[in-house]
């Protein structure tokens, strides 16, 4: 969670959720609408969740972002956790054209 400190409306917070793929979003609606989820939340849990959202969220907007390793400045431990993503090898140079 990040708080906007300049360039945006005061009191704005950003929440970032990592997703393996956009398929996770496709599955989210069905998962939250399933009987197992409703039963686990219970009537009281759903009511508390609705009330919390009503009191805590004034405005909401969803956006999808992709992180670009070339534009990211990370510490070594973070890079070492997924070196293939954060330090990709450059694509091979195209073959030279013959004259």
N, C-alpha and C positions, 0 to 999 in steps of 0.2 A: 504494500500500500504506500502510495506517495501523496503528499499534499502539494498542491499548486501554490507556489510562493510568489510568482510574478507571471504576468502575461495571461492571466485567467481570472475568473471570478473568485473572490475570497471565499474560503470554506470549501473549495473543490478538492476532492480526493480521487486518486486514480488507483484502481485495483487491477493487477495483472494476473491472469491465470494462464499457466503453461498448458498447452494442448499438444498431444502427439500429432494430431491431424485435425482437419475440419470435420472429419467423421464423428469426432467426439461431440461436437455441437449438434450434429444430426441426430445422435442417439439420446441427447439430453432430454428433449421433450418427452419422448416415449418413456424414459426411465422415471422422470418425475411425475408422470401421469399414471404409472403402473400401480396396481393394487398393493404390491409389496411396499412401495414407498409410502403410499397413503396410510397403510396399516402401521408402518414403523413410526411415522410422524404422529399418528393419532389425531383425533379432532382437536384436542387442546394444543398440541404442537403446531398444527396448521394455523390455528387462531393466533397463537403467540407469534409465529413467524409473520403472519399478515400484519399484526399490530406493530411489530418491530419495524417492518419495512415502511409502514405508513408513517411512523414517527421519525425514522432515521433517514429516509431517502426523500429529498425534496425534488430531485431531478435525476434522471438516469439516461445514459446513452451508451450503446454498445458499439465497439469498433474492433476490427481485427487488424493486428499488427504482425509483421514478420521482422525478426531481428536480423540485421546484416552484420556478419562478423567484421567486415572491413570498416564499419562505422562504430564499433564497440571498443571501449577501453576497459579491460578487465584485469583483475589480479591473476597471478599465475595459477593459484589453486582452482579458480573457476575455469580457466582455459584447460588445465590438466584433466578436469572432470569430463570433458568432451572435446578432445583436440581435433578430431576430424571435422567438427562443425566450426570451431573458433579459429582454426589455422588451416583452412583448406589449401590443398596444393593447387597451383595455377593450372589452367587447362593447357594441354599440349599446344605448342605453336603449330600453326597450319603448315603443311608441307609447302616448300618453295615451288613456285611454278617454273616449269621447264620452258626455255626459250626456243 
